[in-house]
Amino acid sequence: QVQLVESGGGSVQAGGSLRLSCAASEYTVKNKCMRWFRQAPGKEREGVAAIGGDGTTYYADSVTGRFTISKDNAKNTLYLQMNSLKPEDTATYYCAAARSAYYCSPGPGSVPWPGAHWGQGTQVTVSS
């Protein structure tokens, strides 16, 4: 059974940094499209960043230049490096993985994502 386990969330002040990790088991991150989503209280889940099996990346406009998505194939782990954090970045962050797609469709992603595997989420809180 595929498992995606996020970690690295926490509380930081505005301008700070965090790195989220998403460790996969029974799933190979190398050859798949994977995405980070986030959901703030009272808001819809939104795509933040995506990375394809070919390494192509996509970002939401709100995080471009501040966040970086990457994979460590040896560790079978997806990452999201978040710099210059803002209070509006406060949300629960979820990693998600395509069931079989190698390439990501252009863009950070949207829900629903049919067939995708999801992690349980990690909380990020940014204070001003």
MIPA-573853 format. One record per residue: x, y, z of N, C-alpha, C in turn. Coordinates in steps of 0.001 Angstrom, whole numbers, plus 500000, padded with zeros to 6 digits. Layout:
BEGIN
XYZXYZXYZ;...
This chain:
BEGIN
500836498822500000500000500000500000500886501248500000;500599502176499093501379503400498986501182504254500232;502293504739500757502241505679501869503103506886501558;502572508051501836503302509311501726503249509969503100;504405510233503663504462510781505015505200512112504993;504468513194505276505062514525505299505672514809506673;506691515643506659507294516129507895507954517466507611;508365518138508673509089519387508512508283520639508772;507001520473508991506189521650509288506508522215510659;505971523384510942506207524015512235505769525455512215;506216526181513238505879527594513375507132528425513195;507039529424512334508164530320512082507655531748511974;508568532680512112508215534078511902508322534420510429;507628535457510050507686535915508665509137536174508269;509450535749507057510813535873506563511658534636506793;511146533717507598511876532498507901511750531443506821;512358530292507094512383529195506128512005527878506797;511443527003505996511171525625506393511404524724505190;511745523487505457511820522495504386510908521336504735;509935521126503885509020520013504048509560518797503307;509336517637503895509726516377503274508499515495503121;508539514655502121507465513693501882508136512374501523;508194511474502485508831510178502277507819509190501740;508195508525500663507280507591500012507685506157500270;506698505313500446506940503871500531505952503152499628;506386502024499092505609501270498093505299502158496892;506197503095496607506010504043495501507372504613495140;507624504759493837508901505295493376508695506721492903;509332507673493596509115509078493260509801509466491959;510837508721491580511692509121490470510920509324489179;510008508432488883509406508404487559507974508907487533;507608509700488499506220510127488601506098511640488788;504939512143488405504550513514488734504157513575490198;504724514529490909504355514733492303504096516215492543;503237516506493505502836517885493770502753518157495264;502870519406495604502551519901496931501287520759496812;500370520518497730499170521322497852499144521929499253;498297522913499443498085523456500785496625523849500940;496197523864502191494828524249502481494807525048503774;494373526287503659494213527157504814492795527026505339;492576527323506612491226527217507173490216528028506379;489119527383506012488062528066505294488318528270503823;489427527745503343489759527915501921489872526565501236;489799526603499923489939525377499143491414524952499086;491618523653498895492964523146498712493498523655497369;494717524141497371495308524701496159496677524096495888;496988524010494601498296523526494219499360524570494489;500503524122494979501620525020495297502769524823494313;503138523566494092504266523266493224504137521851492700;504761521606491550504718520288490933506075519983490314;506402518683490258507626518253489598507350516941488880;507733516903487616507492515712486831508635514715486926;508411513550486326509468512557486268510674513048485487;510444514020484613511547514584483834512201515758484531;511726516112485723512310517204486474511704518562486201;510786518639485251510121519913484978509312520345486201;509425521620486550508742522132487739507744523223487384;506724523330488206505705524368488066505407524910489465;505091526198489509504816526846490785503592527743490677;502886527853491797501851528868491879502505530244491873;501821531216491312502366532571491240502728533089492628;501945532732493609502139533261494957503419532776495628;504019531706495107505219531162495752506433531198494836;506254531579493606507370531614492651508478532516493169;509692531983493136510840532736493620511125532540495094;510182531924495809510382531701497255510439530217497598;509685529399496880509612527962497145510326527188496046;510905526052496427511554525172495462511143523734495738;510635523083494718510272521676494826511399520832494250;511675519698494886512744518834494404512491517406494868;513241516496494283513178515085494669514590514600494975;514695513684495932515923512917496142515566511482495807;515962511059494617515556509726494165516163508629495040;517370508849495505518022507839496350517276507637497666;516717508742498181515970508660499430514475508457499195;514090508461497910512674508289497561511801509301498288;512252510541498256511613511603499033511411512851498178;510274513489498389509940514766497765510161515862498802;510640517019498337510891518142499240510191519410498755;509968520303499696509541521658499368510327522607500260;511288523307499670512046524313500396511266525616500334;510946526156501496510136527375501562510945528474502234;511239529519501491511993530662502003511111531905502006;511554532914502726510833534196502794509350533971503072;509098533169504060507717532817504365506906534022504815;505629533990504444504696535069504761503530534499505581;502858535337506342501696534846507102500659534163506214;500511534623504980499527534008504083499938532631503599;501161532190503931501576530818503622501090529835504684;500502530342505753499995529472506812498917528544506266;499122527242506447498205526240505913498693524854506321;497847523872506046498293522485506093498797522122504708;500001521586504641500629521251503366500570519739503152;500153519361501959499998517962501587500863517636500376;501528516489500410502139516014499184501185515027498527;501278514967497232500423514088496453501222513532495293;500877512328494899501640511631493874500710511020492844;501095511175491595500318510584490524500345509066490617;499239508470490248499196507003490276500165506427489258;500263507072488101501160506517487090501792507563486176;501321508794486188501781509784485227503238510140485433;503988510188484360505397510595484382505498512108484300;504752512675483362504762514126483200503618514750484008;503879515949484524502811516722485149502144517564484075;500846517679484142500188518684483316500663520047483804;500793521018482896501326522328483293500546522971484433;501294523560485346500669524242486464500920523498487767;500676524187488886500946523570490191499942522488490576;498789522470489899497817521434490187496558521967490810;495516521175490768494227521532491350493530520257491803;492539520443492650491757519289493100490391519324492441;489829518176492174490361516852492467491475516448491511;492343515563491981493387514976491155493078513479491119;492369513063490124491873511677490084492983510650490199;492798509725491107493709508609491220494961508880492021;495158510121492456496397510466493147496438509872494555;497656509636495009497887509252496396498162510516497198;497725510527498463497870511723499305498516511384500640;499293512341501139499792512240502486498788512794503470;499159512755504744498225513161505796498313514663506094;499352515313505614499495516752505802500407517119506955;501020518294506839501846518853507903501532520338508023;501413520822509240500986522192509479502164523157509409;501955524249508695502914525348508635502204526602509131;502780527241510125502224528474510672503278529553510630;502951530664509980503878531782509844503281532986510561;503992533486511534503515534629512312504185535915511840;503451537001511982503973538296511511504794538991512586;
